[in-house]
Amino acid sequence: MWGVFMAIFIVLWLLQFLMTKNQLKHYHQTVKEMSNRSSGYLGIGVDKKRFGIGMVLIIVTDVEGTVVDCRIMSGVTVFAKFKKCKRFNNLDILDTNVLNYEPKYQVSLKMAIEKIHLQMNQMVSVL
């Protein structure tokens, strides 16, 4: 009896490992694809919850800070994939109040915008 239980546990653990590896590969592929722009900034925001639906938001802006591309991954399983998100297209991140959006987007949007602001400030200090 214990042998069957252990075998099922090992198979499920290996399956979770492989699916997580596949999801991580998809994440890196999406980030690489979105960062292949000639100019602009890329920000990634993560809302990681212990229990409940987590979210990863990737935003690409032009040099002025207007969102030109956005992808979102939301879910609780390893089957979640990035989807195009038109909700934030043409959003000016320099003039955005995160609190104007639904609570489920606020944490990841704020984090992505902060990372883009950081990149913008580094470019200004280099010049």
Backbone atoms as SQL, in Angstrom:
CREATE TABLE atoms (id INTEGER PRIMARY KEY, chain TEXT, resi INTEGER, resn TEXT, atom TEXT, x REAL, y REAL, z REAL);
INSERT INTO atoms VALUES
  (1, 'A', 1, 'MET', 'N', 0.823, -1.200, 0.000),
  (2, 'A', 1, 'MET', 'CA', 0.000, 0.000, 0.000),
  (3, 'A', 1, 'MET', 'C', 0.859, 1.253, 0.000),
  (4, 'A', 2, 'TRP', 'N', 1.884, 1.317, 0.903),
  (5, 'A', 2, 'TRP', 'CA', 2.735, 2.495, 0.976),
  (6, 'A', 2, 'TRP', 'C', 3.551, 2.666, -0.300),
  (7, 'A', 3, 'GLY', 'N', 3.900, 1.559, -0.945),
  (8, 'A', 3, 'GLY', 'CA', 4.668, 1.613, -2.193),
  (9, 'A', 3, 'GLY', 'C', 3.887, 2.320, -3.294),
  (10, 'A', 4, 'VAL', 'N', 2.594, 2.027, -3.388),
  (11, 'A', 4, 'VAL', 'CA', 1.737, 2.677, -4.388),
  (12, 'A', 4, 'VAL', 'C', 1.612, 4.171, -4.082),
  (13, 'A', 5, 'PHE', 'N', 1.419, 4.490, -2.806),
  (14, 'A', 5, 'PHE', 'CA', 1.311, 5.891, -2.392),
  (15, 'A', 5, 'PHE', 'C', 2.587, 6.662, -2.738),
  (16, 'A', 6, 'MET', 'N', 3.730, 6.066, -2.446),
  (17, 'A', 6, 'MET', 'CA', 5.012, 6.721, -2.733),
  (18, 'A', 6, 'MET', 'C', 5.218, 6.881, -4.246),
  (19, 'A', 7, 'ALA', 'N', 4.843, 5.874, -5.014),
  (20, 'A', 7, 'ALA', 'CA', 4.996, 5.948, -6.469),
  (21, 'A', 7, 'ALA', 'C', 4.125, 7.059, -7.049),
  (22, 'A', 8, 'ILE', 'N', 2.893, 7.168, -6.575),
  (23, 'A', 8, 'ILE', 'CA', 1.992, 8.235, -7.043),
  (24, 'A', 8, 'ILE', 'C', 2.550, 9.598, -6.642),
  (25, 'A', 9, 'PHE', 'N', 3.035, 9.709, -5.413),
  (26, 'A', 9, 'PHE', 'CA', 3.620, 10.959, -4.943),
  (27, 'A', 9, 'PHE', 'C', 4.811, 11.373, -5.808),
  (28, 'A', 10, 'ILE', 'N', 5.697, 10.443, -6.122),
  (29, 'A', 10, 'ILE', 'CA', 6.878, 10.743, -6.933),
  (30, 'A', 10, 'ILE', 'C', 6.488, 11.152, -8.340),
  (31, 'A', 11, 'VAL', 'N', 5.522, 10.462, -8.923),
  (32, 'A', 11, 'VAL', 'CA', 5.063, 10.810, -10.276),
  (33, 'A', 11, 'VAL', 'C', 4.456, 12.213, -10.293),
  (34, 'A', 12, 'LEU', 'N', 3.621, 12.524, -9.308),
  (35, 'A', 12, 'LEU', 'CA', 3.017, 13.861, -9.241),
  (36, 'A', 12, 'LEU', 'C', 4.066, 14.937, -9.001),
  (37, 'A', 13, 'TRP', 'N', 5.043, 14.657, -8.173),
  (38, 'A', 13, 'TRP', 'CA', 6.114, 15.618, -7.901),
  (39, 'A', 13, 'TRP', 'C', 6.930, 15.882, -9.169),
  (40, 'A', 14, 'LEU', 'N', 7.272, 14.842, -9.913),
  (41, 'A', 14, 'LEU', 'CA', 8.011, 15.007, -11.174),
  (42, 'A', 14, 'LEU', 'C', 7.185, 15.759, -12.205),
  (43, 'A', 15, 'LEU', 'N', 5.907, 15.473, -12.256),
  (44, 'A', 15, 'LEU', 'CA', 5.023, 16.179, -13.189),
  (45, 'A', 15, 'LEU', 'C', 4.959, 17.669, -12.850),
  (46, 'A', 16, 'GLN', 'N', 4.860, 17.988, -11.569),
  (47, 'A', 16, 'GLN', 'CA', 4.858, 19.395, -11.158),
  (48, 'A', 16, 'GLN', 'C', 6.178, 20.064, -11.525),
  (49, 'A', 17, 'PHE', 'N', 7.277, 19.382, -11.315),
  (50, 'A', 17, 'PHE', 'CA', 8.588, 19.919, -11.668),
  (51, 'A', 17, 'PHE', 'C', 8.676, 20.228, -13.158),
  (52, 'A', 18, 'LEU', 'N', 8.237, 19.303, -13.999),
  (53, 'A', 18, 'LEU', 'CA', 8.296, 19.498, -15.449),
  (54, 'A', 18, 'LEU', 'C', 7.377, 20.620, -15.909),
  (55, 'A', 19, 'MET', 'N', 6.192, 20.694, -15.340),
  (56, 'A', 19, 'MET', 'CA', 5.257, 21.756, -15.727),
  (57, 'A', 19, 'MET', 'C', 5.759, 23.127, -15.270),
  (58, 'A', 20, 'THR', 'N', 6.368, 23.194, -14.104),
  (59, 'A', 20, 'THR', 'CA', 6.932, 24.449, -13.615),
  (60, 'A', 20, 'THR', 'C', 8.086, 24.882, -14.509),
  (61, 'A', 21, 'LYS', 'N', 8.904, 23.947, -14.905),
  (62, 'A', 21, 'LYS', 'CA', 10.016, 24.237, -15.821),
  (63, 'A', 21, 'LYS', 'C', 9.485, 24.764, -17.150),
  (64, 'A', 22, 'ASN', 'N', 8.413, 24.193, -17.642),
  (65, 'A', 22, 'ASN', 'CA', 7.795, 24.631, -18.895),
  (66, 'A', 22, 'ASN', 'C', 7.240, 26.048, -18.758),
  (67, 'A', 23, 'GLN', 'N', 6.611, 26.347, -17.623),
  (68, 'A', 23, 'GLN', 'CA', 6.068, 27.681, -17.395),
  (69, 'A', 23, 'GLN', 'C', 7.193, 28.716, -17.286),
  (70, 'A', 24, 'LEU', 'N', 8.273, 28.364, -16.641),
  (71, 'A', 24, 'LEU', 'CA', 9.423, 29.256, -16.509),
  (72, 'A', 24, 'LEU', 'C', 10.045, 29.537, -17.878),
  (73, 'A', 25, 'LYS', 'N', 10.099, 28.524, -18.714),
  (74, 'A', 25, 'LYS', 'CA', 10.613, 28.695, -20.083),
  (75, 'A', 25, 'LYS', 'C', 9.722, 29.665, -20.858),
  (76, 'A', 26, 'HIS', 'N', 8.418, 29.529, -20.706),
  (77, 'A', 26, 'HIS', 'CA', 7.466, 30.430, -21.362),
  (78, 'A', 26, 'HIS', 'C', 7.653, 31.866, -20.858),
  (79, 'A', 27, 'TYR', 'N', 7.886, 32.031, -19.558),
  (80, 'A', 27, 'TYR', 'CA', 8.115, 33.347, -18.960),
  (81, 'A', 27, 'TYR', 'C', 9.359, 34.001, -19.572),
  (82, 'A', 28, 'HIS', 'N', 10.475, 33.267, -19.585),
  (83, 'A', 28, 'HIS', 'CA', 11.712, 33.814, -20.132),
  (84, 'A', 28, 'HIS', 'C', 11.592, 34.130, -21.615),
  (85, 'A', 29, 'GLN', 'N', 10.890, 33.297, -22.347),
  (86, 'A', 29, 'GLN', 'CA', 10.678, 33.515, -23.782),
  (87, 'A', 29, 'GLN', 'C', 9.859, 34.787, -24.014),
  (88, 'A', 30, 'THR', 'N', 8.841, 35.004, -23.215),
  (89, 'A', 30, 'THR', 'CA', 8.000, 36.192, -23.348),
  (90, 'A', 30, 'THR', 'C', 8.783, 37.453, -23.002),
  (91, 'A', 31, 'VAL', 'N', 9.565, 37.419, -21.926),
  (92, 'A', 31, 'VAL', 'CA', 10.368, 38.581, -21.538),
  (93, 'A', 31, 'VAL', 'C', 11.393, 38.892, -22.624),
  (94, 'A', 32, 'LYS', 'N', 12.040, 37.881, -23.160),
  (95, 'A', 32, 'LYS', 'CA', 13.033, 38.084, -24.219),
  (96, 'A', 32, 'LYS', 'C', 12.383, 38.688, -25.463),
  (97, 'A', 33, 'GLU', 'N', 11.215, 38.176, -25.827),
  (98, 'A', 33, 'GLU', 'CA', 10.487, 38.684, -26.996),
  (99, 'A', 33, 'GLU', 'C', 10.107, 40.151, -26.812),
  (100, 'A', 34, 'MET', 'N', 9.649, 40.500, -25.626),
  (101, 'A', 34, 'MET', 'CA', 9.198, 41.868, -25.383),
  (102, 'A', 34, 'MET', 'C', 10.363, 42.836, -25.191),
  (103, 'A', 35, 'SER', 'N', 11.524, 42.341, -24.812),
  (104, 'A', 35, 'SER', 'CA', 12.669, 43.232, -24.609),
  (105, 'A', 35, 'SER', 'C', 13.464, 43.473, -25.887),
  (106, 'A', 36, 'ASN', 'N', 13.066, 42.859, -26.976),
  (107, 'A', 36, 'ASN', 'CA', 13.771, 43.032, -28.246),
  (108, 'A', 36, 'ASN', 'C', 13.278, 44.258, -29.006),
  (109, 'A', 37, 'ARG', 'N', 13.117, 45.356, -28.343),
  (110, 'A', 37, 'ARG', 'CA', 12.717, 46.615, -28.984),
  (111, 'A', 37, 'ARG', 'C', 13.939, 47.507, -29.089),
  (112, 'A', 38, 'SER', 'N', 13.951, 48.340, -30.109),
  (113, 'A', 38, 'SER', 'CA', 15.120, 49.191, -30.314),
  (114, 'A', 38, 'SER', 'C', 15.228, 50.281, -29.245),
  (115, 'A', 39, 'SER', 'N', 14.103, 50.750, -28.749),
  (116, 'A', 39, 'SER', 'CA', 14.145, 51.764, -27.692),
  (117, 'A', 39, 'SER', 'C', 12.930, 51.599, -26.794),
  (118, 'A', 40, 'GLY', 'N', 13.010, 52.206, -25.639),
  (119, 'A', 40, 'GLY', 'CA', 11.906, 52.121, -24.685),
  (120, 'A', 40, 'GLY', 'C', 12.324, 51.394, -23.429),
  (121, 'A', 41, 'TYR', 'N', 11.337, 51.063, -22.604),
  (122, 'A', 41, 'TYR', 'CA', 11.604, 50.478, -21.292),
  (123, 'A', 41, 'TYR', 'C', 10.686, 49.292, -21.052),
  (124, 'A', 42, 'LEU', 'N', 11.174, 48.359, -20.235),
  (125, 'A', 42, 'LEU', 'CA', 10.408, 47.166, -19.901),
  (126, 'A', 42, 'LEU', 'C', 10.285, 47.088, -18.385),
  (127, 'A', 43, 'GLY', 'N', 9.077, 46.894, -17.906),
  (128, 'A', 43, 'GLY', 'CA', 8.834, 46.754, -16.477),
  (129, 'A', 43, 'GLY', 'C', 8.028, 45.498, -16.199),
  (130, 'A', 44, 'ILE', 'N', 8.422, 44.786, -15.160),
  (131, 'A', 44, 'ILE', 'CA', 7.723, 43.562, -14.779),
  (132, 'A', 44, 'ILE', 'C', 7.206, 43.731, -13.355),
  (133, 'A', 45, 'GLY', 'N', 5.919, 43.506, -13.182),
  (134, 'A', 45, 'GLY', 'CA', 5.308, 43.586, -11.868),
  (135, 'A', 45, 'GLY', 'C', 4.732, 42.248, -11.474),
  (136, 'A', 46, 'VAL', 'N', 4.941, 41.877, -10.224),
  (137, 'A', 46, 'VAL', 'CA', 4.483, 40.575, -9.737),
  (138, 'A', 46, 'VAL', 'C', 3.633, 40.774, -8.489),
  (139, 'A', 47, 'ASP', 'N', 2.472, 40.174, -8.496),
  (140, 'A', 47, 'ASP', 'CA', 1.618, 40.144, -7.309),
  (141, 'A', 47, 'ASP', 'C', 1.515, 38.673, -6.905),
  (142, 'A', 48, 'LYS', 'N', 2.381, 38.276, -5.997),
  (143, 'A', 48, 'LYS', 'CA', 2.472, 36.877, -5.590),
  (144, 'A', 48, 'LYS', 'C', 1.716, 36.691, -4.289),
  (145, 'A', 49, 'LYS', 'N', 0.723, 35.833, -4.329),
  (146, 'A', 49, 'LYS', 'CA', -0.087, 35.588, -3.139),
  (147, 'A', 49, 'LYS', 'C', 0.145, 34.176, -2.638),
  (148, 'A', 50, 'ARG', 'N', 0.114, 34.037, -1.342),
  (149, 'A', 50, 'ARG', 'CA', 0.286, 32.711, -0.739),
  (150, 'A', 50, 'ARG', 'C', -0.899, 31.816, -1.112),
  (151, 'A', 51, 'PHE', 'N', -2.081, 32.354, -0.973),
  (152, 'A', 51, 'PHE', 'CA', -3.294, 31.650, -1.380),
  (153, 'A', 51, 'PHE', 'C', -4.086, 32.595, -2.266),
  (154, 'A', 52, 'GLY', 'N', -4.561, 32.113, -3.367),
  (155, 'A', 52, 'GLY', 'CA', -5.338, 32.954, -4.267),
  (156, 'A', 52, 'GLY', 'C', -4.637, 33.124, -5.603),
  (157, 'A', 53, 'ILE', 'N', -5.195, 33.985, -6.397),
  (158, 'A', 53, 'ILE', 'CA', -4.727, 34.171, -7.765),
  (159, 'A', 53, 'ILE', 'C', -3.591, 35.183, -7.798),
  (160, 'A', 54, 'GLY', 'N', -2.446, 34.759, -8.293),
  (161, 'A', 54, 'GLY', 'CA', -1.302, 35.637, -8.460),
  (162, 'A', 54, 'GLY', 'C', -1.328, 36.247, -9.860),
  (163, 'A', 55, 'MET', 'N', -0.453, 37.241, -10.064),
  (164, 'A', 55, 'MET', 'CA', -0.437, 37.919, -11.353),
  (165, 'A', 55, 'MET', 'C', 0.966, 38.391, -11.682),
  (166, 'A', 56, 'VAL', 'N', 1.352, 38.241, -12.954),
  (167, 'A', 56, 'VAL', 'CA', 2.587, 38.801, -13.473),
  (168, 'A', 56, 'VAL', 'C', 2.198, 39.704, -14.630),
  (169, 'A', 57, 'LEU', 'N', 2.688, 40.946, -14.595),
  (170, 'A', 57, 'LEU', 'CA', 2.357, 41.938, -15.604),
  (171, 'A', 57, 'LEU', 'C', 3.651, 42.446, -16.221),
  (172, 'A', 58, 'ILE', 'N', 3.765, 42.357, -17.544),
  (173, 'A', 58, 'ILE', 'CA', 4.939, 42.866, -18.254),
  (174, 'A', 58, 'ILE', 'C', 4.476, 44.017, -19.131),
  (175, 'A', 59, 'ILE', 'N', 5.114, 45.170, -18.939),
  (176, 'A', 59, 'ILE', 'CA', 4.755, 46.374, -19.694),
  (177, 'A', 59, 'ILE', 'C', 5.981, 46.867, -20.449),
  (178, 'A', 60, 'VAL', 'N', 5.782, 47.229, -21.711),
  (179, 'A', 60, 'VAL', 'CA', 6.827, 47.854, -22.513),
  (180, 'A', 60, 'VAL', 'C', 6.337, 49.236, -22.903),
  (181, 'A', 61, 'THR', 'N', 7.188, 50.245, -22.658),
  (182, 'A', 61, 'THR', 'CA', 6.829, 51.615, -23.019),
  (183, 'A', 61, 'THR', 'C', 7.809, 52.153, -24.056),
  (184, 'A', 62, 'ASP', 'N', 7.399, 53.220, -24.715),
  (185, 'A', 62, 'ASP', 'CA', 8.341, 53.922, -25.581),
  (186, 'A', 62, 'ASP', 'C', 9.166, 54.861, -24.716),
  (187, 'A', 63, 'VAL', 'N', 10.013, 55.672, -25.318),
  (188, 'A', 63, 'VAL', 'CA', 10.908, 56.541, -24.546),
  (189, 'A', 63, 'VAL', 'C', 10.152, 57.610, -23.777),
  (190, 'A', 64, 'GLU', 'N', 8.976, 57.986, -24.224),
  (191, 'A', 64, 'GLU', 'CA', 8.181, 59.004, -23.532),
  (192, 'A', 64, 'GLU', 'C', 7.398, 58.437, -22.350),
  (193, 'A', 65, 'GLY', 'N', 7.306, 57.113, -22.241),
  (194, 'A', 65, 'GLY', 'CA', 6.583, 56.509, -21.129),
  (195, 'A', 65, 'GLY', 'C', 5.170, 56.074, -21.460),
  (196, 'A', 66, 'THR', 'N', 4.864, 55.938, -22.742),
  (197, 'A', 66, 'THR', 'CA', 3.548, 55.464, -23.156),
  (198, 'A', 66, 'THR', 'C', 3.612, 53.963, -23.414),
  (199, 'A', 67, 'VAL', 'N', 2.693, 53.228, -22.844),
  (200, 'A', 67, 'VAL', 'CA', 2.689, 51.770, -22.975),
  (201, 'A', 67, 'VAL', 'C', 2.395, 51.387, -24.425),
  (202, 'A', 68, 'VAL', 'N', 3.293, 50.571, -25.002),
  (203, 'A', 68, 'VAL', 'CA', 3.105, 50.109, -26.375),
  (204, 'A', 68, 'VAL', 'C', 2.794, 48.621, -26.443),
  (205, 'A', 69, 'ASP', 'N', 3.109, 47.882, -25.381),
  (206, 'A', 69, 'ASP', 'CA', 2.808, 46.455, -25.351),
  (207, 'A', 69, 'ASP', 'C', 2.641, 46.021, -23.904),
  (208, 'A', 70, 'CYS', 'N', 1.754, 45.066, -23.693),
  (209, 'A', 70, 'CYS', 'CA', 1.471, 44.606, -22.340),
  (210, 'A', 70, 'CYS', 'C', 1.057, 43.141, -22.401),
  (211, 'A', 71, 'ARG', 'N', 1.596, 42.351, -21.494),
  (212, 'A', 71, 'ARG', 'CA', 1.201, 40.949, -21.362),
  (213, 'A', 71, 'ARG', 'C', 0.913, 40.676, -19.896),
  (214, 'A', 72, 'ILE', 'N', -0.033, 39.787, -19.680),
  (215, 'A', 72, 'ILE', 'CA', -0.437, 39.472, -18.312),
  (216, 'A', 72, 'ILE', 'C', -0.593, 37.959, -18.157),
  (217, 'A', 73, 'MET', 'N', -0.117, 37.456, -17.022),
  (218, 'A', 73, 'MET', 'CA', -0.311, 36.049, -16.681),
  (219, 'A', 73, 'MET', 'C', -0.956, 36.019, -15.307),
  (220, 'A', 74, 'SER', 'N', -2.077, 35.343, -15.219),
  (221, 'A', 74, 'SER', 'CA', -2.819, 35.309, -13.976),
  (222, 'A', 74, 'SER', 'C', -3.347, 33.899, -13.765),
  (223, 'A', 75, 'GLY', 'N', -3.222, 33.420, -12.545),
  (224, 'A', 75, 'GLY', 'CA', -3.746, 32.098, -12.250),
  (225, 'A', 75, 'GLY', 'C', -3.097, 31.496, -11.026),
  (226, 'A', 76, 'VAL', 'N', -3.524, 30.286, -10.696),
  (227, 'A', 76, 'VAL', 'CA', -3.003, 29.600, -9.523),
  (228, 'A', 76, 'VAL', 'C', -2.274, 28.310, -9.880),
  (229, 'A', 77, 'THR', 'N', -2.262, 27.941, -11.147),
  (230, 'A', 77, 'THR', 'CA', -1.637, 26.681, -11.540),
  (231, 'A', 77, 'THR', 'C', -0.501, 26.929, -12.522),
  (232, 'A', 78, 'VAL', 'N', 0.232, 25.865, -12.817),
  (233, 'A', 78, 'VAL', 'CA', 1.326, 25.947, -13.780),
  (234, 'A', 78, 'VAL', 'C', 0.817, 25.998, -15.214),
  (235, 'A', 79, 'PHE', 'N', -0.486, 25.935, -15.410),
  (236, 'A', 79, 'PHE', 'CA', -1.055, 25.995, -16.751),
  (237, 'A', 79, 'PHE', 'C', -1.299, 27.430, -17.219),
  (238, 'A', 80, 'ALA', 'N', -1.088, 28.405, -16.346),
  (239, 'A', 80, 'ALA', 'CA', -1.289, 29.811, -16.716),
  (240, 'A', 80, 'ALA', 'C', -0.241, 30.226, -17.744),
  (241, 'A', 81, 'LYS', 'N', -0.663, 30.991, -18.742),
  (242, 'A', 81, 'LYS', 'CA', 0.223, 31.491, -19.799),
  (243, 'A', 81, 'LYS', 'C', 0.011, 32.987, -19.951),
  (244, 'A', 82, 'PHE', 'N', 0.974, 33.659, -20.573),
  (245, 'A', 82, 'PHE', 'CA', 0.843, 35.089, -20.835),
  (246, 'A', 82, 'PHE', 'C', -0.162, 35.324, -21.947),
  (247, 'A', 83, 'LYS', 'N', -0.957, 36.362, -21.756),
  (248, 'A', 83, 'LYS', 'CA', -1.931, 36.779, -22.763),
  (249, 'A', 83, 'LYS', 'C', -1.721, 38.262, -23.032),
  (250, 'A', 84, 'LYS', 'N', -2.010, 38.679, -24.253),
  (251, 'A', 84, 'LYS', 'CA', -1.929, 40.107, -24.568),
  (252, 'A', 84, 'LYS', 'C', -2.963, 40.850, -23.739),
  (253, 'A', 85, 'CYS', 'N', -2.557, 42.003, -23.254),
  (254, 'A', 85, 'CYS', 'CA', -3.430, 42.808, -22.402),
  (255, 'A', 85, 'CYS', 'C', -3.557, 44.191, -23.028),
  (256, 'A', 86, 'LYS', 'N', -4.708, 44.483, -23.585),
  (257, 'A', 86, 'LYS', 'CA', -4.920, 45.779, -24.230),
  (258, 'A', 86, 'LYS', 'C', -5.392, 46.842, -23.249),
  (259, 'A', 87, 'ARG', 'N', -5.693, 46.421, -22.039),
  (260, 'A', 87, 'ARG', 'CA', -6.211, 47.327, -21.011),
  (261, 'A', 87, 'ARG', 'C', -5.279, 48.502, -20.753),
  (262, 'A', 88, 'PHE', 'N', -3.965, 48.277, -20.816),
  (263, 'A', 88, 'PHE', 'CA', -3.011, 49.329, -20.471),
  (264, 'A', 88, 'PHE', 'C', -2.326, 49.957, -21.686),
  (265, 'A', 89, 'ASN', 'N', -2.685, 49.537, -22.896),
  (266, 'A', 89, 'ASN', 'CA', -2.086, 50.136, -24.090),
  (267, 'A', 89, 'ASN', 'C', -2.392, 51.633, -24.146),
  (268, 'A', 90, 'ASN', 'N', -1.409, 52.410, -24.580),
  (269, 'A', 90, 'ASN', 'CA', -1.486, 53.876, -24.695),
  (270, 'A', 90, 'ASN', 'C', -1.600, 54.575, -23.342),
  (271, 'A', 91, 'LEU', 'N', -1.336, 53.878, -22.269),
  (272, 'A', 91, 'LEU', 'CA', -1.346, 54.461, -20.931),
  (273, 'A', 91, 'LEU', 'C', -0.044, 55.239, -20.740),
  (274, 'A', 92, 'ASP', 'N', -0.149, 56.460, -20.238),
  (275, 'A', 92, 'ASP', 'CA', 1.031, 57.262, -19.944),
  (276, 'A', 92, 'ASP', 'C', 1.436, 56.990, -18.500),
  (277, 'A', 93, 'ILE', 'N', 2.547, 56.267, -18.312),
  (278, 'A', 93, 'ILE', 'CA', 2.924, 55.862, -16.954),
  (279, 'A', 93, 'ILE', 'C', 3.434, 57.024, -16.112),
  (280, 'A', 94, 'LEU', 'N', 3.804, 58.121, -16.758),
  (281, 'A', 94, 'LEU', 'CA', 4.277, 59.281, -16.010),
  (282, 'A', 94, 'LEU', 'C', 3.126, 60.036, -15.365),
  (283, 'A', 95, 'ASP', 'N', 1.919, 59.789, -15.858),
  (284, 'A', 95, 'ASP', 'CA', 0.748, 60.518, -15.378),
  (285, 'A', 95, 'ASP', 'C', -0.363, 59.542, -14.981),
  (286, 'A', 96, 'THR', 'N', 0.012, 58.461, -14.292),
  (287, 'A', 96, 'THR', 'CA', -0.951, 57.422, -13.959),
  (288, 'A', 96, 'THR', 'C', -1.089, 57.265, -12.453),
  (289, 'A', 97, 'ASN', 'N', -2.330, 57.187, -12.020),
  (290, 'A', 97, 'ASN', 'CA', -2.614, 56.868, -10.627),
  (291, 'A', 97, 'ASN', 'C', -3.065, 55.415, -10.586),
  (292, 'A', 98, 'VAL', 'N', -2.269, 54.568, -9.977),
  (293, 'A', 98, 'VAL', 'CA', -2.543, 53.130, -9.930),
  (294, 'A', 98, 'VAL', 'C', -3.855, 52.836, -9.220),
  (295, 'A', 99, 'LEU', 'N', -4.246, 53.692, -8.295),
  (296, 'A', 99, 'LEU', 'CA', -5.478, 53.457, -7.533),
  (297, 'A', 99, 'LEU', 'C', -6.736, 53.585, -8.387),
  (298, 'A', 100, 'ASN', 'N', -6.606, 54.112, -9.617),
  (299, 'A', 100, 'ASN', 'CA', -7.755, 54.223, -10.514),
  (300, 'A', 100, 'ASN', 'C', -8.124, 52.881, -11.139),
  (301, 'A', 101, 'TYR', 'N', -7.289, 51.866, -10.966),
  (302, 'A', 101, 'TYR', 'CA', -7.537, 50.559, -11.567),
  (303, 'A', 101, 'TYR', 'C', -8.055, 49.578, -10.526),
  (304, 'A', 102, 'GLU', 'N', -8.632, 48.475, -11.015),
  (305, 'A', 102, 'GLU', 'CA', -9.165, 47.461, -10.119),
  (306, 'A', 102, 'GLU', 'C', -8.072, 46.978, -9.175),
  (307, 'A', 103, 'PRO', 'N', -8.433, 46.627, -7.957),
  (308, 'A', 103, 'PRO', 'CA', -7.450, 46.184, -6.958),
  (309, 'A', 103, 'PRO', 'C', -6.578, 45.015, -7.431),
  (310, 'A', 104, 'LYS', 'N', -7.109, 44.143, -8.267),
  (311, 'A', 104, 'LYS', 'CA', -6.322, 42.986, -8.697),
  (312, 'A', 104, 'LYS', 'C', -5.117, 43.385, -9.553),
  (313, 'A', 105, 'TYR', 'N', -5.152, 44.582, -10.172),
  (314, 'A', 105, 'TYR', 'CA', -4.045, 45.053, -11.000),
  (315, 'A', 105, 'TYR', 'C', -3.085, 45.981, -10.253),
  (316, 'A', 106, 'GLN', 'N', -3.486, 46.524, -9.134),
  (317, 'A', 106, 'GLN', 'CA', -2.743, 47.615, -8.507),
  (318, 'A', 106, 'GLN', 'C', -1.322, 47.249, -8.105),
  (319, 'A', 107, 'VAL', 'N', -1.114, 46.110, -7.467),
  (320, 'A', 107, 'VAL', 'CA', 0.216, 45.751, -6.976),
  (321, 'A', 107, 'VAL', 'C', 1.183, 45.517, -8.135),
  (322, 'A', 108, 'SER', 'N', 0.777, 44.699, -9.107),
  (323, 'A', 108, 'SER', 'CA', 1.677, 44.389, -10.217),
  (324, 'A', 108, 'SER', 'C', 1.891, 45.603, -11.123),
  (325, 'A', 109, 'LEU', 'N', 0.864, 46.417, -11.341),
  (326, 'A', 109, 'LEU', 'CA', 1.009, 47.616, -12.167),
  (327, 'A', 109, 'LEU', 'C', 1.949, 48.612, -11.498),
  (328, 'A', 110, 'LYS', 'N', 1.790, 48.792, -10.206),
  (329, 'A', 110, 'LYS', 'CA', 2.659, 49.718, -9.473),
  (330, 'A', 110, 'LYS', 'C', 4.116, 49.270, -9.554),
  (331, 'A', 111, 'MET', 'N', 4.357, 47.978, -9.371),
  (332, 'A', 111, 'MET', 'CA', 5.720, 47.458, -9.420),
  (333, 'A', 111, 'MET', 'C', 6.335, 47.627, -10.810),
  (334, 'A', 112, 'ALA', 'N', 5.571, 47.330, -11.864),
  (335, 'A', 112, 'ALA', 'CA', 6.082, 47.471, -13.233),
  (336, 'A', 112, 'ALA', 'C', 6.403, 48.935, -13.543),
  (337, 'A', 113, 'ILE', 'N', 5.530, 49.837, -13.125),
  (338, 'A', 113, 'ILE', 'CA', 5.752, 51.267, -13.367),
  (339, 'A', 113, 'ILE', 'C', 6.977, 51.753, -12.599),
  (340, 'A', 114, 'GLU', 'N', 7.149, 51.300, -11.370),
  (341, 'A', 114, 'GLU', 'CA', 8.320, 51.692, -10.584),
  (342, 'A', 114, 'GLU', 'C', 9.612, 51.246, -11.252),
  (343, 'A', 115, 'LYS', 'N', 9.619, 50.047, -11.824),
  (344, 'A', 115, 'LYS', 'CA', 10.819, 49.551, -12.506),
  (345, 'A', 115, 'LYS', 'C', 11.117, 50.371, -13.754),
  (346, 'A', 116, 'ILE', 'N', 10.091, 50.791, -14.452),
  (347, 'A', 116, 'ILE', 'CA', 10.307, 51.627, -15.635),
  (348, 'A', 116, 'ILE', 'C', 10.814, 53.003, -15.214),
  (349, 'A', 117, 'HIS', 'N', 10.252, 53.562, -14.153),
  (350, 'A', 117, 'HIS', 'CA', 10.730, 54.847, -13.640),
  (351, 'A', 117, 'HIS', 'C', 12.209, 54.759, -13.251),
  (352, 'A', 118, 'LEU', 'N', 12.586, 53.660, -12.643),
  (353, 'A', 118, 'LEU', 'CA', 13.978, 53.451, -12.258),
  (354, 'A', 118, 'LEU', 'C', 14.883, 53.461, -13.487),
  (355, 'A', 119, 'GLN', 'N', 14.462, 52.771, -14.549),
  (356, 'A', 119, 'GLN', 'CA', 15.241, 52.750, -15.788),
  (357, 'A', 119, 'GLN', 'C', 15.329, 54.136, -16.410),
  (358, 'A', 120, 'MET', 'N', 14.231, 54.868, -16.376),
  (359, 'A', 120, 'MET', 'CA', 14.226, 56.219, -16.932),
  (360, 'A', 120, 'MET', 'C', 15.186, 57.113, -16.164),
  (361, 'A', 121, 'ASN', 'N', 15.172, 57.016, -14.834),
  (362, 'A', 121, 'ASN', 'CA', 16.064, 57.841, -14.010),
  (363, 'A', 121, 'ASN', 'C', 17.527, 57.472, -14.231),
  (364, 'A', 122, 'GLN', 'N', 17.805, 56.198, -14.459),
  (365, 'A', 122, 'GLN', 'CA', 19.187, 55.786, -14.745),
  (366, 'A', 122, 'GLN', 'C', 19.651, 56.349, -16.081),
  (367, 'A', 123, 'MET', 'N', 18.756, 56.396, -17.063),
  (368, 'A', 123, 'MET', 'CA', 19.124, 56.951, -18.368),
  (369, 'A', 123, 'MET', 'C', 19.382, 58.449, -18.252),
  (370, 'A', 124, 'VAL', 'N', 18.604, 59.134, -17.437),
  (371, 'A', 124, 'VAL', 'CA', 18.781, 60.577, -17.258),
  (372, 'A', 124, 'VAL', 'C', 20.115, 60.851, -16.566),
  (373, 'A', 125, 'SER', 'N', 20.458, 60.037, -15.563),
  (374, 'A', 125, 'SER', 'CA', 21.708, 60.259, -14.846),
  (375, 'A', 125, 'SER', 'C', 22.936, 59.924, -15.703),
  (376, 'A', 126, 'VAL', 'N', 22.777, 59.033, -16.676),
  (377, 'A', 126, 'VAL', 'CA', 23.865, 58.700, -17.583),
  (378, 'A', 126, 'VAL', 'C', 24.121, 59.852, -18.553),
  (379, 'A', 127, 'LEU', 'N', 23.021, 60.504, -18.978),
  (380, 'A', 127, 'LEU', 'CA', 23.158, 61.602, -19.917),
  (381, 'A', 127, 'LEU', 'C', 23.703, 62.790, -19.187);
